[in-house]
């Protein structure tokens, strides 16, 4: 299992572009397997990927995730392929429809058929990313065009998928899935089997399964979990996240976070690898010293001293 880190947003405030580049550089120096951006109401994630990718060579970069509703497939394909050309084809494009509250209240769009929206979106986006001419007229999307981009290879595309229908779409049409607020039992019994079965049925390669969770290497696990619970108190108010937490038997986000001393953290990461996760995206939590300790240990796990999947 690969181990990467989330960048660009701290527990106290969004990071500046210079600070984000420094986070990416630190991830590369520590030997981590990649850096990922979540979409927030701050810097555009794909623009930030480009800035960091030009400053820090070689490290794989990705979005987990950017939302599809504000972006026509032609627009997102053009942006993603431009990023690919700029950073030497190191992008993984994680996408998702987002949440009803954001789509309806902030964007003023209908969220009535998110699965249909997503299936049609991927049906046009994937060939666009391959440079193909697309003529797609669905119930939700109308896409006619092509995005030839010299120097750009098609990025790997992941779909944020939590329920059975979206996991099936991720397996059939995308290269895998990104899961957040998902415990190890849910990954093993719900996420991995469903997305893998869908990929097999569609004749696609084994899917990537990414898990994105808060993590803290600490000698005060109880206190740290309490702080995680307070900071992420709103997680349980999002219906899809609440359903996942209930599936896991967890009371809140802190119950699925990975918290403890080095040995406990390594054990939990190995459990996720055994559950079928192919990559763990760390969301380091705590003071600067605690974050530094966490990232240093994760770097150790990705190095010659042993990987979490070994």
C-alpha positions as CSV (number, residue, x, y, z in Angstrom):
1,X,0.0,0.0,0.0
2,X,1.3,3.4,-1.0
3,X,1.3,6.2,1.6
4,X,0.8,9.8,0.6
5,X,-0.3,13.0,2.2
6,X,-3.0,15.7,1.9
7,X,-1.6,19.2,1.4
8,X,-2.9,22.7,1.1
9,X,-5.2,22.9,4.1
10,X,-4.3,22.8,7.8
11,X,-6.5,22.4,10.8
12,X,-6.1,26.1,11.5
13,X,-6.3,27.8,8.1
14,X,-5.7,27.3,4.3
15,X,-2.0,27.3,3.3
16,X,-0.6,29.8,1.0
17,X,0.8,28.6,-2.3
18,X,4.4,29.0,-1.0
19,X,3.5,27.0,2.1
20,X,1.8,24.3,0.0
21,X,4.8,24.0,-2.3
22,X,6.9,23.5,0.9
23,X,4.5,20.8,2.1
24,X,4.9,19.0,-1.2
25,X,8.7,19.4,-1.1
26,X,8.7,17.9,2.5
27,X,6.6,15.0,1.3
28,X,9.1,14.3,-1.5
29,X,12.1,14.7,0.9
30,X,10.5,12.2,3.3
31,X,10.0,9.6,0.6
32,X,6.2,9.7,0.6
33,X,4.4,8.3,-2.4
34,X,2.5,11.4,-3.4
35,X,0.7,14.6,-2.5
36,X,-3.1,15.2,-2.8
37,X,-5.3,18.2,-2.8
38,X,-8.9,18.3,-1.7
39,X,-11.2,20.9,-3.2
40,X,-11.8,23.7,-0.7
41,X,-13.1,27.3,-1.1
42,X,-9.6,28.6,-1.5
43,X,-7.0,28.0,-4.2
44,X,-8.2,26.0,-7.2
45,X,-6.8,22.4,-6.7
46,X,-5.6,21.8,-10.2
47,X,-3.9,25.2,-10.4
48,X,-2.2,24.4,-7.1
49,X,-1.1,21.0,-8.5
50,X,0.5,22.8,-11.4
51,X,2.4,25.3,-9.3
52,X,3.7,22.5,-6.9
53,X,4.4,20.2,-9.8
54,X,6.6,22.7,-11.5
55,X,8.5,23.4,-8.3
56,X,8.9,19.8,-7.1
57,X,9.9,17.2,-9.7
58,X,9.0,13.5,-9.8
59,X,6.5,13.2,-7.0
60,X,3.1,11.9,-8.0
61,X,0.3,14.4,-7.5
62,X,-3.5,14.2,-7.4
63,X,-6.8,15.6,-6.5
64,X,-9.1,14.0,-4.0
65,X,-11.4,15.3,-5.2
66,X,-12.6,18.1,-7.5
67,X,-16.3,18.4,-8.0
68,X,-17.9,17.8,-11.3
69,X,-21.1,19.9,-11.2
70,X,-19.3,23.3,-11.7
71,X,-17.2,22.0,-14.6
72,X,-18.4,20.8,-18.0
73,X,-16.5,17.7,-19.1
74,X,-14.8,19.5,-21.9
75,X,-13.6,22.2,-19.5
76,X,-12.3,19.7,-16.9
77,X,-10.6,17.6,-19.6
78,X,-8.8,20.6,-21.0
79,X,-7.7,21.7,-17.5
80,X,-6.5,18.2,-16.5
81,X,-4.6,17.6,-19.7
82,X,-3.0,21.1,-19.4
83,X,-1.8,20.1,-15.9
84,X,-0.5,16.8,-17.3
85,X,1.5,18.5,-20.0
86,X,2.9,21.1,-17.5
87,X,4.0,18.6,-14.8
88,X,5.3,15.7,-16.9
89,X,2.2,13.5,-16.6
90,X,2.2,12.9,-12.9
91,X,-1.5,13.7,-12.2
92,X,-4.2,11.5,-10.8
93,X,-7.5,13.1,-11.4
94,X,-9.9,12.4,-8.5
95,X,-13.5,13.6,-9.2
96,X,-16.9,13.5,-7.5
97,X,-20.3,15.0,-7.7
98,X,-20.0,16.6,-4.3
99,X,-22.8,17.1,-1.8
100,X,-26.4,18.2,-2.2
101,X,-26.0,21.2,0.1
102,X,-23.1,22.7,-1.9
103,X,-24.5,21.9,-5.3
104,X,-28.0,23.2,-4.6
105,X,-27.4,26.0,-2.1
106,X,-24.1,27.3,-3.4
107,X,-24.3,26.6,-7.1
108,X,-28.1,26.7,-7.6
109,X,-28.1,23.4,-9.5
110,X,-30.3,20.4,-9.2
111,X,-28.8,17.4,-7.4
112,X,-31.7,15.1,-8.2
113,X,-29.8,12.5,-10.2
114,X,-26.1,12.4,-9.0
115,X,-25.5,8.9,-10.2
116,X,-26.9,9.6,-13.7
117,X,-24.9,12.8,-13.8
118,X,-21.7,10.9,-12.8
119,X,-22.2,8.1,-15.3
120,X,-22.7,10.4,-18.2
121,X,-19.9,12.7,-17.0
122,X,-17.4,9.8,-17.0
123,X,-18.7,8.4,-20.3
124,X,-17.7,11.6,-22.0
125,X,-14.7,12.6,-19.8
126,X,-12.7,9.4,-20.2
127,X,-12.5,9.5,-24.0
128,X,-11.8,13.2,-23.9
129,X,-8.8,12.6,-21.7
130,X,-7.6,10.1,-24.3
131,X,-7.7,12.8,-26.9
132,X,-10.7,11.3,-28.8
133,X,-13.5,13.2,-30.5
134,X,-16.7,12.9,-28.4
135,X,-20.3,13.2,-29.5
136,X,-22.3,12.5,-26.4
137,X,-26.0,13.4,-25.9
138,X,-27.3,12.1,-22.6
139,X,-30.2,12.9,-20.3
140,X,-28.0,15.2,-18.3
141,X,-24.9,16.1,-20.4
142,X,-24.4,17.3,-23.9
143,X,-20.8,17.0,-24.9
144,X,-19.4,17.5,-28.5
145,X,-15.7,18.1,-29.0
146,X,-12.1,17.1,-28.6
147,X,-9.2,18.3,-26.5
148,X,-5.9,17.5,-28.3
149,X,-3.1,18.5,-25.9
150,X,0.5,17.9,-27.0
151,X,2.6,16.2,-24.4
152,X,-0.3,15.1,-22.2
153,X,-1.1,11.5,-21.5
154,X,-4.5,10.5,-20.1
155,X,-4.4,10.8,-16.3
156,X,-5.6,8.0,-14.1
157,X,-9.2,9.0,-13.0
158,X,-10.7,8.1,-9.6
159,X,-14.3,8.6,-8.5
160,X,-15.3,9.5,-5.0
161,X,-17.8,6.7,-4.3
162,X,-19.4,5.6,-1.1
163,X,-22.7,3.9,-2.0
164,X,-23.3,0.8,-4.1
165,X,-24.4,2.6,-7.3
166,X,-21.5,5.0,-7.3
167,X,-19.0,2.2,-6.5
168,X,-20.3,0.3,-9.5
169,X,-19.8,3.3,-11.7
170,X,-16.3,3.7,-10.3
171,X,-15.4,0.1,-11.2
172,X,-17.0,0.2,-14.6
173,X,-15.9,3.6,-15.9
174,X,-13.0,4.9,-13.8
175,X,-9.7,3.6,-12.6
176,X,-10.8,3.2,-9.0
177,X,-12.3,5.1,-6.0
178,X,-11.4,7.5,-3.2
179,X,-13.1,6.9,0.1
180,X,-13.2,9.3,3.1
181,X,-14.5,8.8,6.6
182,X,-14.5,5.0,6.0
183,X,-13.2,2.5,8.5
184,X,-11.3,-0.6,7.8
185,X,-14.2,-3.0,8.1
186,X,-16.2,-0.9,5.6
187,X,-13.3,-0.9,3.2
188,X,-13.0,-4.6,3.5
189,X,-16.7,-5.6,3.2
190,X,-18.2,-2.8,1.2
191,X,-15.8,-0.6,-0.8
192,X,-13.2,-3.0,-2.1
193,X,-15.6,-5.9,-3.0
194,X,-18.1,-3.7,-4.9
195,X,-15.6,-1.7,-6.9
196,X,-13.5,-4.7,-7.7
197,X,-16.6,-6.8,-8.8
198,X,-17.7,-3.9,-11.1
199,X,-14.2,-3.6,-12.7
200,X,-14.0,-7.3,-13.2
201,X,-17.5,-7.4,-14.8
202,X,-16.5,-4.5,-17.2
203,X,-13.2,-6.2,-18.1
204,X,-11.2,-3.4,-16.6
205,X,-7.9,-3.7,-14.6
206,X,-8.0,-4.1,-10.8
207,X,-9.1,-0.8,-9.4
208,X,-7.2,1.6,-7.2
209,X,-8.8,2.0,-3.7
210,X,-7.7,5.1,-1.9
211,X,-8.5,5.8,1.7
212,X,-8.4,9.4,3.0
213,X,-8.4,9.8,6.8
214,X,-7.0,12.0,9.6
215,X,-3.9,10.4,11.2
216,X,-1.8,11.3,14.2
217,X,1.3,9.7,15.7
218,X,1.0,10.7,19.3
219,X,1.5,9.6,22.9
220,X,-1.9,11.1,23.9
221,X,-4.4,9.2,21.7
222,X,-7.4,10.0,23.9
223,X,-6.8,13.7,23.9
224,X,-6.0,13.7,20.2
225,X,-9.2,11.8,19.4
226,X,-11.2,14.3,21.4
227,X,-9.6,17.2,19.4
228,X,-10.3,15.4,16.1
229,X,-13.9,14.9,17.2
230,X,-14.3,18.6,18.0
231,X,-12.6,19.7,14.8
232,X,-14.6,17.4,12.5
233,X,-17.9,17.6,14.4
234,X,-19.8,18.3,11.2
235,X,-18.9,15.0,9.5
236,X,-21.8,13.2,11.1
237,X,-24.2,15.7,9.7
238,X,-23.5,14.8,6.1
239,X,-25.9,11.9,5.3
240,X,-23.5,9.9,3.1
241,X,-20.7,10.1,5.7
242,X,-23.1,9.3,8.5
243,X,-24.2,6.2,6.7
244,X,-20.6,5.0,6.4
245,X,-19.9,5.7,10.0
246,X,-23.0,3.7,11.0
247,X,-21.9,0.9,8.7
248,X,-18.6,0.8,10.6
249,X,-20.3,1.0,14.0
250,X,-18.6,4.4,14.6
251,X,-20.0,7.3,16.5
252,X,-18.1,10.0,14.6
253,X,-15.1,10.8,12.5
254,X,-12.7,10.5,15.3
255,X,-13.6,6.8,15.7
256,X,-12.2,6.0,12.2
257,X,-9.2,8.2,12.4
258,X,-5.8,6.5,12.9
259,X,-4.4,7.7,16.2
260,X,-1.7,6.3,18.5
261,X,2.0,5.7,18.9
262,X,4.1,4.4,16.0
263,X,3.4,0.7,16.5
264,X,-0.4,1.2,16.7
265,X,-0.4,3.4,13.6
266,X,1.6,0.9,11.6
267,X,-0.8,-1.8,12.7
268,X,-3.8,0.1,11.6
269,X,-2.3,0.9,8.2
270,X,-1.5,-2.7,7.7
271,X,-5.1,-3.5,8.4
272,X,-6.2,-1.1,5.6
273,X,-3.8,-2.7,3.2
274,X,-5.2,-6.1,4.1
275,X,-8.7,-4.7,3.5
276,X,-7.8,-3.9,-0.1
277,X,-6.6,-0.3,0.1
278,X,-4.0,0.4,-2.5
279,X,-3.1,3.9,-1.2
280,X,-3.6,5.8,2.1
281,X,-3.9,9.6,1.9
282,X,-2.8,10.9,5.3
283,X,-4.5,14.0,6.7
284,X,-2.0,14.8,9.4
285,X,-3.6,16.2,12.5
286,X,-2.2,18.1,15.5
287,X,0.4,20.7,16.4
288,X,3.3,21.3,14.0
289,X,5.5,19.0,16.0
290,X,2.9,16.3,16.0
291,X,2.4,16.7,12.2
292,X,6.1,16.5,11.7
293,X,6.4,13.3,13.8
294,X,3.5,11.8,11.9
295,X,4.9,12.5,8.4
296,X,8.4,11.4,9.4
297,X,7.0,8.1,10.5
298,X,4.9,7.6,7.4
299,X,8.1,8.4,5.4
300,X,9.9,5.7,7.3
301,X,7.1,3.2,6.4
302,X,7.5,4.0,2.7
303,X,11.2,3.6,2.8
304,X,13.5,0.6,2.9
305,X,12.7,0.0,6.6
306,X,9.4,-1.5,5.4
307,X,6.2,-0.6,3.7
308,X,2.8,-0.8,5.4
309,X,1.9,-3.7,3.1
310,X,5.0,-5.7,3.7
